[in-house]
Structures are given as C-alpha cells and as structure tokens.
Amino acid sequence: MTTFFRDTATVFSREFRPVLRDSVGLLFEMGQPLLFLFLFGSLLDGAVGSSWQWFVPGILVMMCLTGPMSSGYTLLVELIGGSLERLMVTPLNRTAMLVGRTMKTMIVLLAQAVLIIVLAVPLGFELYPAGVLAGLAQLVVFGVGLGSLSFVLAIKSAPGGTLFYVVSQSVMFPLLLLSGVLLPMETAPAWLRTAGYANPVTYIVEAQRALFSGNLTSPSILYGTVAACAIAAIGLYLGNRAMRRGV
C-alpha cells in the first residue's frame, strides 16, 4: 500500500508540474465557461426563477464534462510520441498511474470551479456552504469516472487518434445538450425529454442545482449521486484494466 501511494504521488507530481509552470494556460481554458457565465447567464436572468442558482451548477457540470474528458488527449499525445511506453516499462503501479493522472485533473477542475463560484457571487449567486461542498464532492466523483473513461478511449485510439476525437465529440455534446445544462428541458418536446431522462448527466445536473440551492433533502441528490458513483465505478474499472494490460 505504501508503494501504491508513493507511485501515485510520483505520477501526480509528474502530471501537475507542467500545470504550475503554465498557470496562465488555465485561465485561457476558463474562457468559454466565463463567457457562458457572464453573457448567457445574464440572458436567463428571471427566465428560470433564481437564474444564478440554476445556471452556475450547469456551468460546473459542463466544465466537468469538457475538462476530464479532454484529459485523455494528453495521454494520447504521450502514446503517439512514445513517452508513455517508456513510463510503462518502469516498476510504477499501473493503478497508481491512473489515479495520479486523475487526481491532477480533479485538482485543476476544483480550482476552476471555485473561481467560477467566487465570480458568480457578485452577480447574485447565493452561497450555501454545505451544498457547495457536497456539490463539489459529487463533481469530483463524476469527474474521476469521466477522466478514467477518457484514458481508456485514448489507449484504444492509439496510434492514429481519430477514434478519440470522433467519439469524444459525438458523445460529449449530446450528453451536454440533453442534460439541460444551458436551457431547461421542461419546455422541450416529449421525445427530447424522454432522451434526457435516459441521460445519466441529467440526474447529476438536477442534483447539483438542488445542492447549490441549499435544498439538501431533495430526492434528486440521491439519483445524481448514484449516477456519479456508477460512472466513477465503470470508469475506474475499465481504466484500471486498460492500464494493467499495458499499451
């Protein structure tokens, strides 16, 4: 177990060091979420009740979809360049390699989420500390699963990489749009609402909105937590198996 934690810390340090050297790059990655927050969120003011309590959780889920899912791109670059092959011949624990990479993604996601929340407070977002902490914890679980799945996709896409781009784009946007992140699904046609109910991200979005509104007894929180845990379990299982089998 000591070896596992040591290997995890080694991989995390390796992955996180470039982030510290290029902290400005993180701000550029925030461009789209900030644009949605300040422009799109203002357009919804009054249209969906307490618009900021409704919209900010949606932005965070959108970041959780795009961030961890795109983290597989870094792995794909290493696969194509051959640097991952050199790492795979080391005695590093394969599960630790997955966990260390995922931890790096989650730290970045949490930092960006906190920034979004802080900037939303002056706009009218009301802060419920317990709900915010629980919501961020749920997003971390969800992001771990997505990040692990993106690693699996990157491994399966090597060496060309075409499969990664096709699948990530064709899956991410339908999940995003059908979850009601940007617009309420209540006014959508019946067939579109049905498709939304089949989308696990929908339940996470609803849970996030309940948590960030301070409604800690809402049944949607349970459904969202189950969905997040299921995605994390599937992602970690498949990712761990892919890492153990090697590239």
C-alpha positions, 0 to 999 in steps of 0.5 A: 500500500505504501508503494501504491501511494508513493507511485501515485504521488510520483505520477501526480507530481509528474502530471501537475508540474507542467500545470504550475509552470503554465498557470496562465494556460488555465485561465485561457481554458476558463474562457468559454465557461466565463463567457457562458457565465457572464453573457448567457447567464445574464440572458436567463436572468428571471427566465428560470426563477433564481437564474444564478442558482440554476445556471452556475451548477450547469456551468460546473457540470459542463466544465466537468464534462469538457475538462476530464474528458479532454484529459485523455488527449494528453495521454494520447499525445504521450502514446503517439510520441512514445513517452508513455511506453517508456513510463510503462516499462518502469516498476510504477503501479499501473493503478497508481498511474491512473489515479495520479493522472486523475487526481491532477485533473480533479485538482485543476477542475476544483480550482476552476470551479471555485473561481467560477463560484467566487465570480458568480457571487457578485452577480447574485449567486447565493452561497450555501456552504454545505451544498457547495461542498457536497456539490463539489464532492459529487463533481469530483466523483463524476469527474474521476469516472469521466477522466478514467473513461477518457484514458481508456478511449485514448489507449484504444485510439492509439496510434492514429487518434481519430477514434478519440476525437470522433467519439469524444465529440459525438458523445460529449455534446449530446450528453451536454445538450440533453442534460439541460445544462444551458436551457431547461428541458421542461419546455422541450418536446416529449421525445427530447425529454424522454432522451434526457431522462435516459441521460445519466448527466441529467440526474447529476445536473438536477442534483447539483442545482438542488445542492447549490440551492441549499435544498439538501433533502431533495430526492434528486441528490440521491439519483445524481449521486448514484449516477456519479458513483456508477460512472466513477465505478465503470470508469475506474474499472475499465481504466484500471484494466486498460492500464494493467494490460499495458499499451 
